[in-house]
Amino acid sequence: TLAQNIRELTRDNLRQTFAMVLQDTWLFGGTIRENIAYGREGATEDEISAAARAAHVDHFVRAMPHGYDTVIDDEAANVSQGERQLLTIARAFLADRQIPILDEATSSVDTRTEVLVQRATAGLMKGRTVIAIAHRLSTLRKASRLFVIEDGRLVEHGTHHELMMQPEGRYRRLYELQLQLT
């Protein structure tokens, strides 16, 4: 695709380019179906189910007594943090935007759910430019390009392998420190 200056886009066009999966999930009081469908107006049942399957959330939704008609309260207290995250990923799949932004998408989930979130986000990334923000560096190993930003400044960039080859590199030190802590 050709590069385009974002100053030439309308605000609505720019917003239609991005899908967001944030650390702090946002669900609203309504059914699970409505929360997923928020990703795209006019979505069909098949599209909602396909997005849920792609996000690895369909199995837990179908296990609920009312399935997709299960009502989530305003605090989403009746679903776990990991399930909330997977529902927002399903919403992003349904939105089908060119550039998903994943901001600490695995930071507040348990280890078992992290695997599901990583699988779901891997599917979301296929064929797209993705902006992934993470402190848990293991989630970024397969990225085609990494940018290490410290105090608002770009300090390193490259592939995981290239950055690991820098003996005094910031990324390498952080990555090795995280390995020691696990």
N, C-alpha and C positions, 0 to 999 in steps of 0.2 A: 504494500500500500504506500501511497505517497504521503509525505509529511505535510501537515497543514498547520499554519500558525493559529493557535487557539484564540488569538485576538479577533480573528475573522469569523469565529463561530458565535451564534447566539447563546445566551445562557441556557436555554432549553436544550439546544443541540449538544452543548457541552455536558449537561447533566445526563442526557441520554447515552453518553459514551461510557459512563462509569457505573459499576455496581459495588456496593460496600458491604464488607463483612468485618464488623468491628469487634474488639475485645468485649465491650459492654453491649450485649445483644439488646435489640429493641423489638419486643413483641407487644401487641395491643390486645385489649380485651375483645375477644371474638373467637371464632372457631380456628382450629389448626388450618383448615382449608383457606379461610379468609387471610390468615397470616402469611401463608405461602403465596397465595394469589396476589398479594399486595405487590409482588415483584413485577407483575404485568397485568394491566387492565384487560379484561375480557378473556382471560386464560380459561381454557377448557379443562374439564375433569382429567382427561388423559394427559394434558400438559402439566397439570399440577402433580399428578401421580408420577409422571416421568421425572420431574424435578426432584420429588421426594426420594425416588429410587436412586437417582444420581447422587444425592446428598447422603445416602445411607440412613435415611430417617423413616422411610416407608414401613419398615418392619416394626418399629416401636409404635408408630401411629396406628397401624392395623391391630396391634395388640391391645390398644386402649378400648374400653367398653363402647365408646361412641366413634371410634376411628377418627376420620377427618372432621367429623362433626363435634368432636370434643372441644368444649369451650375452655379457653385459656383466660384466666382472670387478668386484671391489669398488671399485676406483679409477676405473672407467669409462674406463680408458686407451685402449680400442679405439674410442672415439667422441670427436669434437672437442668443445670447449667449447660451440660454437654448437649442435651436435647434441644435447648434453646439455640445453641450455636449451630447445630445441624439444620434446624428450621430456617435460620437466617441464610445459611448456605443454599438451601433449597430455593429460597426466595431469589437469591442471586443467580442460580441456574435458570430459573424461570425468566428472569429479566433478560438474560442472554446478551449482556453488554460486551462491548469490545475490550474494555479495560476494567477487570475486577481489581479492587483495592482490598487487600487482606491486612488488617491492622491488628496484630497480636491475636490472630484467630484461634490459636491453641493455648493461650496463656492461662485461661481460667478453667481448664477441663482436666479431668483425671487422665492417667496414662492410657487406659483402655479406650476412652473416648477420643483421646488425641490421635490414635491410629485411625479411627473412623473419620475424624476431621481432616487429617492429612490425605486420606484416600479421596474424600469428597473434594477437597481443594485441588488435588492433582487433576481430577476430571474437569473442574472449573477452569483450570489454567490451559488446558489443551487448545492450541491454536490461537492463543490470545497473548497480548502483552499484559503482564500482571505486576502490580506494585504490591510487594509483600513487606510488611514492617514487622520485625520480630527481634526479641532479645534471646529467644531460645534458638540458637543458631543451627541446631540439627534440622530444623524445619526448612532451612534455606539451602541445604547442601546441593540439591539438584537444580538450583536456579542457573540459568544460562549466564547471568551477569549479576554480581553482587556489588553494592555500593555501601561502604562503611562511612557513616556520618557520625562525627563526634563534635559536640558543642556547635552544631549547626554548620559544620564544615566537612566537605568530602575529604577523607584522609586516605582511603584506599578504594580500588575497584578492580574487579577481575572475576574469574570463575573461582569456585571453591578450591579447586586444585591449585590454581595460580596463587591464590592468597595463602594457602597452606605452605607453599614453597618459599615464602618470605620468612626467614628465620626470626626476624625482629618485628614482624608485622603485627598490627593491632588485632586484626581478625584472627590470626593464628593464636595469639595469646588468649584472646577471649574464648575461642573454640576449645582450646586445650584446658582452660580453667573450668569450663562447663562440663567437660568430660570427667574431670577429677571430682567434681561435686556430685555426679550421678552415681 
